[in-house]
Structures are given as structure tokens and as C-alpha cells.
Amino acid sequence: MPTTDRSSRKKFSTLEKQLASERNELRKRIDRHRLDVVTDREPDDEGAAATENISRDMLAATLERERRTLQEIESALRRMQNGEYGMCDNCGIAIPRARLDALPWARKCIHCADRSFHSNTLRVA
């Protein structure tokens, strides 16, 4: 069972601040993107309409990606609060600090993430 001792919280305090800052920035960007997606414009011609549709689709895809990232960040912050941060969801071992520095919301160690990626790739193929 995870513990919420001070040493583990202190160990990740820099990452916690980074995640909180990134969460706040993502929330602002998502709010701005939502306004851009719903803005209605009347294009002058078919070419302009096509360009507008492509831009809107790209913006919607960006919004969805940012929304998923925000969910991952919020989940990581909850795991920090619960003392579960930094442990692989699959195998239970500690996720190396280098991986957490690169991807602070990582849920899996690199080995389990790689295995999961390859099993999903094989299902798609």
C-alpha cells in the first residue's frame, strides 16, 4: 500500500510544481482553443471554406490532444497526493527519475510502456 510520507512528496516537489504549472497553462490554452473551434465565419469561396474546415479539424485534434494531456497531468497530481506517484501501474516497480523528468505524467516504466505499445500495434496491424 502506498505511503504519503514527506520524503516521497519532497522527492517529487519539483515535478509537482512543473505539473501544476503545465496544468494551468493547458487549461488556458484549451479555453482559447474552444473559442476558436466554435467561431463561425462565412468564407467567400469554396477554397476558403475548405481551408477553414481543415484549420478547424486541426484545431479540434489539437484540443483533444491537449485535453488528454491535461487528464494525464491531473491524474499524476492525484497520484502524488496519494503517494502512488512514480510507481509503474503494471509491474509496480519504481519508474526511473529520467523517465519522470522526460514525461512527468508517466504511469508505466519504459519496459511496460514499450510492451503495451507493441501489443497495441500488433492488434491494429
Steps between C-alpha positions, in 0.01 A plus 500: 500500500646841408609739767474875497814565704669837471817366340318365194297824466816708536683278249248593230424859605675648195303273267180583689557873445580436134184293454283759676643776282451298183144412608415868543650591163313216326172609656550851360594369153203262492265785587648713219480210251137431588414855406685465169323173410151639546562831326276513194632672191357540154770412244484679165559197279536121499879517538468722805232268640725196452793675666277606788375142546853359501611763751201425721568124484865553592400726787249240623771231490736727695228570753437128550873426542534780755189380684648147531831644618317709760325185628836322529651795689206517741527124555873534574430776753240277671752213511747740665242594761427130565868398515463282189701716263808354338387138515419301185130419468586161344796350683511717813868589479626856536500696175852634441541872573630564147167374358302716743713801411428439131131412546388609849156341463638155405296214646723217385870422503660505156499120476124469568422802279699346215331163545157667507582704188611195305198290602268784390691536172464129427122516560462788253705332227 
